Amino acid sequence: MRLIATGLSGTIGRKLDQDIRPAQVVLGTDKLSDHFDKSAVPVSLIHLGGIVGEAKVSLDLSYSKQINVDETFRLAREVIEDFKGRFIHISTSHVYGSELLTLPEKSSYNPQTNYATQKMLAEESLLDYFGENHPGLVILRVFSVLGWDMPDFTLGGAVKRILSGSNESIANSGDIRDFMTPTSIAKAISIIAKESTISGVYNLCTGTGITVGEAARSMFRIKKFQERPGQIRLDKSNAPHIVGDNTKITNTGLDLDLKWDPVSDL
């Protein structure tokens, strides 16, 4: 099976295994069949591409929905029906919302942002059409991503700026999240993509929570950085606890390193 992916230039995509090649397709512009022969080896496509982050999505909700929902569904149909391949959709834990207990895959949808809502709509369109047990469909709900090479709008981006001398502070430090690094997430996705018997919906997470403040302090300690008073604010957001149950993915027997280890992400 040929392994290809959209979004290879993104935070997670650029850390996928090197034998996973670009899908080349531009969402909303062309089709996979413009670049690959449908009669050749079946494809397994990892779908990381799209408009990411609340700020970018909210700039144009209609266009971002076209890319994140409609084009995702169209591409999935092409991969599964025309190419007889596998479509591995990378979703997010934010489709759930906040719960005091760990979140299994059967938890109800409760998105709190436009970005999360579009991820939910993409999932719903895929599951309504193909069904959860279709052998060609995998949905991976990635929980919180935290490492050293992160976009500015993320916690990792704030940590990086503070280490570079910014006087800003870390907000919502009391929130509890289930972090993995981009490197560990990419390694897990690569392994799952190469195992053709895996299908269905899975949480991709550690199953263990840590506060935002302690996660930031862990990264500061690695860099031997001394935080200043007030640099980590003692507050919480309106989603104080998002931690996943990873029992289903660990029960597959795949050799996945599901932990948050910022040292290995350096």
Secondary structure, 3 states (H helix, E strand, C coil): CEEEEECCCCCCHHHCCCCCEECCCCCCCCCHHHCCCCCCCCEEEEECCCCCCHHHHHHCHHHHHHHHHHHHHHHHHHHHHHCCCEEEEEEEHHHCCCCCCCECCCCCCCCCCHHHHHHHHHHHHHHHHHCCCCCCEEEEEECEECCCCCCCCCHHHHHHHHHCCCCCCECCCCCEECEECHHHHHHHHHHHHCCCCCCEEEEECCCCCEEHHHHHHHHHHHCCCCCCCCCECCCCCCCCEECECCHHHHCCCCCCCCCCCHHHHC
